[in-house]
Amino acid sequence: MERSVRLKSFELVARDINDADVELLHALSISVGWPHRPKDWDFLRRVGRGLVAVDGIGRVFGSAMWFPHGDDFATIGVVITTPRAQAQGGGRWLMEQVLEQCGDRNLALNATHAAYPLYVSLGFTTEAIVYMRQGEVPQTLSTMPALDGELQAQSMDGLEEITALDARAFGTNRERLLALLSAGATICTLSRGGEIVGYSMRREFGRGHVIGPIVARNDEDAVHLTAVHLRDLSGRFVRVDTREKDGMFAEFLQQSGLGVAETVTTMSKGRRFLNRETGESWIYGLAGHALS
Ligand SMILES: CC(C)(COP(=O)(O)OP(=O)(O)OC[C@H]1O[C@@H](n2cnc3c(N)ncnc32)[C@H](O)[C@@H]1OP(=O)(O)O)[C@@H](O)C(=O)NCCC(=O)NCCS
């Protein structure tokens, strides 16, 4: 005869995410099938703030983080509840605390299908779809449009000009994030007439590399700013998160082996987050799912 027992439910307490063992955070993200390595968690903890839900012996059952940019804006990410603790109010409890910590900042996030109803109920509204494209880069890339301008490898010295360009595309100055990203990234810029008109970064993440942010004025520029990294990564696993559904840039990614693996929804609370203007620079590739 099969024997069974119902154990008493246990209590979870909120702790600062910086007090959690990175291996436990890693186990948490693995439990929901996410690719973050311990290094990626460490990076997120350098960039942002957040909390974990732990039990009496320090096991981690959930996380939620926020990434401030200045005093009036933040993105939210890595909201996770371990599968055996889901659908019991833990996700909402973590989010309510993050919202409290964010104060009256304007907010943006990229919601998975699982989290979408939770964010709607917390007052977030839908702005766009993000296509999470990933795959192995082929040996040769498809035919490229003509290059208008000059591509250059960029050291951290040129970060000031990049940050100003990025702020126009992103809508908020994210100087600190870009400085932290650039420390472990390969950076490329596109210049025309002595002015930087686009840039892209690539860094190691998860199963391979992420190319992002990619900031450009048009599809052609975005293709070149991405191809410059893809050429160095043939045969490797690459991910690009983009809000471009179709058009030259999306087609180029598709032909470069980066198919759509999943979609998430960009949502905001407070002022509208995405404000694209014709002819102005635009975020073609996100810094990361949690970072927008
Ligand atoms: C999204 C996630 C964090 C939600 O955590 P959770 O602890 O299950 O959330 P809660 O129990 O607080 O539920 C919050 C809301 O989600 C919805 N929900 C949760 N579980 C559900 C289920 N099994 N079926 C339908 N809706 C569900 C409900 O709308 C619920 O609202 P309610 O409080 O009015 O009932 C969790 O599912 C998760 O970690 N998923 C994998 C990682 C992920 O996608 N993270 C989101 C990143 S943006």
The ligand as an SDF file (V2000), in Angstrom:
LIG
                    3D

 48 50  0  0  0  0  0  0  0  0999 V2000
    5.4390   34.3250  -12.8580 C   0  0  0  0  0  0  0  0  0  0  0  0
    5.6950   33.7740  -11.4660 C   0  0  0  0  0  0  0  0  0  0  0  0
    6.8200   34.5760  -10.8430 C   0  0  0  0  0  0  0  0  0  0  0  0
    4.4240   33.9190  -10.6440 C   0  0  0  0  0  0  0  0  0  0  0  0
    4.7330   33.4990   -9.3370 O   0  0  0  0  0  0  0  0  0  0  0  0
    3.6470   32.8360   -8.3620 P   0  0  0  0  0  0  0  0  0  0  0  0
    4.2870   32.6950   -7.0540 O   0  0  0  0  0  0  0  0  0  0  0  0
    3.0850   31.6210   -8.9960 O   0  0  0  0  0  0  0  0  0  0  0  0
    2.5490   34.0070   -8.3570 O   0  0  0  0  0  0  0  0  0  0  0  0
    1.3010   34.1580   -7.3980 P   0  0  0  0  0  0  0  0  0  0  0  0
    0.9610   32.8440   -6.7570 O   0  0  0  0  0  0  0  0  0  0  0  0
    1.5330   35.3270   -6.5210 O   0  0  0  0  0  0  0  0  0  0  0  0
    0.1620   34.4890   -8.4420 O   0  0  0  0  0  0  0  0  0  0  0  0
    0.0860   35.7530   -9.0400 C   0  0  0  0  0  0  0  0  0  0  0  0
   -0.9570   35.7590  -10.1280 C   0  0  0  0  0  0  0  0  0  0  0  0
   -0.4970   34.9280  -11.1920 O   0  0  0  0  0  0  0  0  0  0  0  0
   -1.5950   34.1970  -11.7420 C   0  0  0  0  0  0  0  0  0  0  0  0
   -1.3290   32.7760  -11.5570 N   0  0  0  0  0  0  0  0  0  0  0  0
   -0.4250   32.2160  -10.7490 C   0  0  0  0  0  0  0  0  0  0  0  0
   -0.4330   30.9000  -10.9060 N   0  0  0  0  0  0  0  0  0  0  0  0
   -1.3690   30.6170  -11.8030 C   0  0  0  0  0  0  0  0  0  0  0  0
   -1.8350   29.4250  -12.3860 C   0  0  0  0  0  0  0  0  0  0  0  0
   -1.3400   28.2430  -12.0420 N   0  0  0  0  0  0  0  0  0  0  0  0
   -2.8000   29.5050  -13.3140 N   0  0  0  0  0  0  0  0  0  0  0  0
   -3.3070   30.6990  -13.6740 C   0  0  0  0  0  0  0  0  0  0  0  0
   -2.8920   31.8740  -13.1510 N   0  0  0  0  0  0  0  0  0  0  0  0
   -1.9380   31.8270  -12.2450 C   0  0  0  0  0  0  0  0  0  0  0  0
   -2.8210   34.6590  -11.0570 C   0  0  0  0  0  0  0  0  0  0  0  0
   -3.3370   35.7230  -11.8280 O   0  0  0  0  0  0  0  0  0  0  0  0
   -2.3040   35.2020   -9.7400 C   0  0  0  0  0  0  0  0  0  0  0  0
   -3.1430   36.2100   -9.3280 O   0  0  0  0  0  0  0  0  0  0  0  0
   -4.0480   36.0740   -7.9880 P   0  0  0  0  0  0  0  0  0  0  0  0
   -3.1350   36.4900   -6.8760 O   0  0  0  0  0  0  0  0  0  0  0  0
   -5.1360   37.0390   -8.2070 O   0  0  0  0  0  0  0  0  0  0  0  0
   -4.4850   34.6350   -7.8870 O   0  0  0  0  0  0  0  0  0  0  0  0
    6.0660   32.2700  -11.5400 C   0  0  0  0  0  0  0  0  0  0  0  0
    5.0800   31.5860  -12.2680 O   0  0  0  0  0  0  0  0  0  0  0  0
    7.4000   31.9890  -12.1850 C   0  0  0  0  0  0  0  0  0  0  0  0
    8.4460   32.0650  -11.5500 O   0  0  0  0  0  0  0  0  0  0  0  0
    7.4040   31.6440  -13.4800 N   0  0  0  0  0  0  0  0  0  0  0  0
    8.6150   31.3160  -14.2100 C   0  0  0  0  0  0  0  0  0  0  0  0
    9.5400   32.5050  -14.3490 C   0  0  0  0  0  0  0  0  0  0  0  0
    8.8580   33.6980  -14.9570 C   0  0  0  0  0  0  0  0  0  0  0  0
    8.2000   33.5900  -15.9810 O   0  0  0  0  0  0  0  0  0  0  0  0
    9.0310   34.8710  -14.3400 N   0  0  0  0  0  0  0  0  0  0  0  0
    8.4520   36.1150  -14.7680 C   0  0  0  0  0  0  0  0  0  0  0  0
    9.5010   36.9860  -15.3310 C   0  0  0  0  0  0  0  0  0  0  0  0
    8.8060   38.4310  -16.0820 S   0  0  0  0  0  0  0  0  0  0  0  0
  1  2  1  0
  2  3  1  0
  2  4  1  0
  2 36  1  0
  4  5  1  0
  5  6  1  0
  6  7  2  0
  6  8  1  0
  6  9  1  0
  9 10  1  0
 10 11  2  0
 10 12  1  0
 10 13  1  0
 13 14  1  0
 14 15  1  0
 15 16  1  0
 15 30  1  0
 16 17  1  0
 17 18  1  0
 17 28  1  0
 18 19  1  0
 18 27  1  0
 19 20  2  0
 20 21  1  0
 21 22  1  0
 21 27  2  0
 22 23  1  0
 22 24  2  0
 24 25  1  0
 25 26  2  0
 26 27  1  0
 28 29  1  0
 28 30  1  0
 30 31  1  0
 31 32  1  0
 32 33  2  0
 32 34  1  0
 32 35  1  0
 36 37  1  0
 36 38  1  0
 38 39  2  0
 38 40  1  0
 40 41  1  0
 41 42  1  0
 42 43  1  0
 43 44  2  0
 43 45  1  0
 45 46  1  0
 46 47  1  0
 47 48  1  0
M  END
$$$$
